[in-house]
Amino acid sequence: MIDVKITMVGELATNCYIITDTHTGEKAIIDPGATSPSVRGIIKNSPDKIKYVLLTHGHFDHIGYVSTLKKETNAKIAISRQDSDCLSKPERNLSHKFFGRKPEAVEPDILLEEGDTLKLGNSEIKFILTPGHSSGSGCYIVDNQIFTGDTIFRLSIGRTDLPTGSYREIVKSLKRIASLEGEYYIYPGHGEATMLSYEKKFNPYLKQVI
């Protein structure tokens, strides 16, 4: 079982998630696009508890604080193989295009493939590849919770007109998420959390694929 804390970071109000295995206290930070008091507090008080930095994709607003976490903790940086070059190439992470500055380059420790799993204490994190917003976009599933990055938002989806984006691919990804059995909390990269059942009923993009 995990505990989820949300902290909003950066110019684009990215949702950075701090997830903690309730049995062991081991933590993972999902999409640290910039710093926040919550993240700084963990680095100061329990840096050894941060086991992973998990990236749903490689755009600048989701990776901006990764290099600091790499330097100041023992966390392993995990990202899909397809988006891994975003951590070192401004043209791939779009930082220069939008703000004229770039995150410090960093090498990932774990290149994730479809269906890979990671252990966080007694919890298991499953990675599924959900391309569309970018070619390497993915979601992390823990228990009945999905961290969707910019694949699905409450009542919307991520844009597909950026480099390596594809509307055709995101439709396939939406179908896959919609086919999951049972109920799930959805924690998106921006905006409010939601439920899978709610999105199936009211999200116009999901309604088209089910």
C-alpha positions in Angstrom: 0.0 0.0 0.0 1.2 3.5 -0.8 0.5 7.0 0.5 0.3 9.7 -2.1 1.1 13.4 -1.7 0.7 15.9 -4.4 2.8 19.1 -4.8 2.3 21.5 -7.7 5.5 22.7 -9.3 6.9 25.0 -12.0 5.5 27.5 -14.5 3.1 25.0 -16.0 1.7 23.8 -12.7 2.9 20.2 -13.0 1.7 17.7 -10.5 4.7 16.2 -8.8 3.8 13.1 -6.7 5.6 11.8 -3.7 4.5 8.2 -3.1 5.5 6.3 0.0 5.3 2.6 0.8 3.4 2.6 4.1 5.2 -0.5 5.4 8.8 0.6 4.9 8.8 4.3 4.3 10.6 4.0 0.9 9.6 6.8 -1.4 9.5 7.5 -5.1 9.1 11.0 -6.7 7.1 11.1 -9.9 7.7 14.0 -12.4 9.7 16.5 -10.4 9.5 19.3 -12.9 10.8 21.8 -10.4 11.4 22.0 -6.7 8.9 22.5 -3.9 9.0 22.7 -0.1 7.8 19.1 0.1 10.5 17.7 -2.1 13.2 19.8 -0.4 12.0 18.6 3.0 12.4 15.0 2.0 15.9 15.6 0.6 16.9 17.3 3.8 15.3 14.9 6.3 15.4 11.5 4.6 17.3 11.4 1.3 18.1 7.8 1.8 14.4 6.9 1.7 14.0 8.2 -1.9 14.5 5.1 -4.0 13.3 6.2 -7.4 12.6 9.2 -9.5 9.9 8.1 -11.9 9.3 10.0 -15.1 6.1 9.6 -17.1 7.8 11.3 -20.1 10.6 13.6 -20.9 9.2 17.1 -21.3 11.0 19.9 -19.5 8.1 20.6 -17.1 8.3 17.1 -15.8 12.1 16.7 -15.5 13.4 20.1 -14.4 14.5 19.0 -10.9 15.8 15.5 -11.8 19.5 16.5 -11.9 19.3 17.9 -8.3 17.7 14.7 -7.0 20.3 12.7 -8.7 23.1 14.6 -7.0 21.6 14.9 -3.6 20.0 11.4 -3.1 20.7 7.8 -4.1 17.5 7.7 -6.1 17.5 5.8 -9.4 16.2 7.8 -12.4 13.6 5.8 -14.4 12.2 6.7 -17.8 11.0 4.8 -20.9 13.8 3.9 -23.3 11.9 5.9 -26.0 12.0 9.2 -24.1 15.4 8.7 -22.4 17.2 11.2 -24.7 14.9 13.9 -23.4 17.1 14.0 -20.3 20.1 15.3 -22.4 18.6 17.0 -25.5 16.8 20.3 -25.2 15.2 19.8 -28.6 13.6 16.6 -27.3 12.5 18.0 -23.9 11.2 21.2 -25.5 12.9 23.5 -22.9 14.5 25.8 -25.4 11.3 26.1 -27.4 9.2 27.3 -24.5 11.5 29.1 -22.0 14.9 29.5 -23.6 16.6 27.6 -20.9 17.2 23.9 -20.4 17.4 21.4 -17.5 20.8 20.1 -16.6 21.5 17.0 -18.6 21.4 13.7 -16.6 21.8 10.1 -17.4 18.9 7.7 -16.5 19.6 4.7 -14.4 16.7 2.6 -15.5 15.3 2.4 -19.1 11.8 1.1 -18.8 10.2 -1.2 -21.2 6.5 -2.2 -21.5 5.4 -4.2 -18.5 8.5 -3.6 -16.3 8.0 -3.6 -12.6 9.8 -2.0 -9.7 9.7 -2.8 -6.0 9.1 0.1 -3.6 9.3 -1.5 -0.2 6.4 -4.0 -0.2 4.7 -2.3 -3.1 5.0 -3.1 -6.7 5.0 -0.4 -9.4 4.1 -1.5 -12.9 5.1 0.6 -16.0 2.9 0.5 -19.1 3.9 2.3 -22.3 1.2 4.7 -23.4 2.6 6.7 -26.4 0.7 9.6 -27.9 1.7 12.7 -26.0 5.2 11.6 -26.8 6.6 8.4 -28.2 7.8 7.3 -24.8 5.0 8.4 -22.6 4.0 5.9 -19.9 1.9 5.4 -16.8 2.8 3.9 -13.5 0.3 1.6 -11.8 0.4 0.9 -8.1 -2.4 -1.0 -6.5 -5.6 0.8 -7.8 -3.8 4.0 -8.7 -2.5 5.2 -12.1 -0.1 8.1 -12.5 -0.8 9.0 -16.1 1.4 12.0 -16.8 0.1 13.9 -19.8 -1.8 10.9 -21.3 -5.1 11.5 -19.6 -6.4 14.5 -17.7 -9.7 15.0 -16.0 -12.1 15.3 -18.9 -9.3 15.7 -21.4 -6.1 14.2 -22.8 -2.6 15.4 -23.5 -1.8 17.3 -26.7 -0.4 15.3 -29.6 1.0 18.0 -31.8 4.5 18.2 -30.2 7.5 16.3 -31.6 7.0 12.5 -31.5 3.4 13.0 -30.5 0.6 11.1 -32.3 -3.1 11.2 -32.0 -3.4 7.8 -33.5 -1.1 6.4 -30.8 -2.8 8.2 -27.9 -6.1 6.7 -29.1 -4.6 3.2 -28.7 -3.3 4.2 -25.3 -6.7 5.4 -24.2 -8.2 2.1 -25.3 -5.7 0.2 -23.2 -6.3 2.2 -20.1 -10.1 2.1 -20.6 -9.8 -1.7 -20.8 -8.3 -2.1 -17.3 -10.6 -4.1 -15.1 -11.8 -2.6 -11.8 -11.7 1.0 -10.5 -8.7 3.2 -10.5 -7.7 6.6 -9.1 -6.1 8.6 -11.9 -3.4 11.1 -10.9 -2.6 13.2 -14.0 0.4 15.4 -14.8 -1.7 18.5 -14.6 -5.0 19.4 -13.0 -7.3 17.5 -10.6 -7.2 13.8 -9.8 -10.1 11.8 -11.1 -11.5 8.2 -11.3 -11.3 5.9 -14.3 -15.1 5.2 -14.1 -15.8 8.9 -14.2 -13.5 9.4 -17.2 -15.2 6.5 -19.1 -18.5 8.2 -18.5 -17.7 11.8 -19.1 -14.3 12.2 -20.8 -15.2 12.8 -24.5 -12.0 11.2 -25.7 -12.4 8.0 -23.6 -16.1 7.8 -24.5 -15.0 7.5 -28.2 -12.8 4.4 -27.6 -15.0 2.3 -25.3 
